[in-house]
Amino acid sequence: MATQSESTTDKGVGLALALGALATIGALLMFAGAPDITAAFGFAAAVLFSSLAVVAIHLYWD
């Protein structure tokens, strides 16, 4: 009897880690440019790249 195993591919994990690193850089940019428009761009980058990291894990799930 065959069983189904669930695992992520290396591509999905690597992509999620890379996008997570970009999200972290965006969060640091948001913190560093707090009273300026730079904080808004940092927030946008952090939200965008963290969302894409979640999507990458879901797309490459076996």
C-alpha positions in Angstrom: 0.0 0.0 0.0 1.4 3.3 -1.0 1.5 6.2 1.3 1.7 9.9 0.5 4.5 11.9 2.1 4.5 15.7 2.3 7.7 17.6 2.0 9.0 20.8 0.5 11.4 21.0 -2.3 14.8 22.6 -1.9 13.7 25.2 -4.4 10.8 26.3 -2.3 12.8 26.5 0.9 15.6 28.4 -0.7 13.3 30.9 -2.3 11.4 31.4 1.0 14.7 32.0 2.8 15.9 34.5 0.2 12.5 36.3 0.3 12.6 36.2 4.1 16.0 37.9 4.1 14.6 40.6 1.8 11.7 41.1 4.1 14.1 41.4 7.1 16.0 44.1 5.2 12.7 45.9 4.5 11.9 45.8 8.2 15.3 47.2 9.1 14.8 49.9 6.5 11.4 50.7 8.0 13.0 50.9 11.5 15.9 53.1 10.3 13.8 55.6 8.3 11.1 56.0 10.9 9.9 59.6 10.5 10.5 59.6 6.7 9.0 58.2 3.5 11.7 55.6 3.7 9.8 53.9 6.4 6.8 53.6 4.2 8.9 51.9 1.5 10.5 49.7 4.1 7.1 48.6 5.3 5.9 47.9 1.8 9.0 45.8 1.0 8.6 43.9 4.3 5.0 43.1 3.6 5.5 42.2 0.0 8.5 39.9 0.4 7.1 38.2 3.5 3.9 37.5 1.5 5.9 36.2 -1.4 7.9 33.9 1.0 4.7 32.3 2.1 3.5 31.9 -1.5 6.8 30.3 -2.4 6.4 27.6 0.3 2.8 26.9 -0.8 3.7 26.7 -4.5 6.5 24.3 -4.1 4.9 22.0 -1.6 4.9 18.4 -2.9 
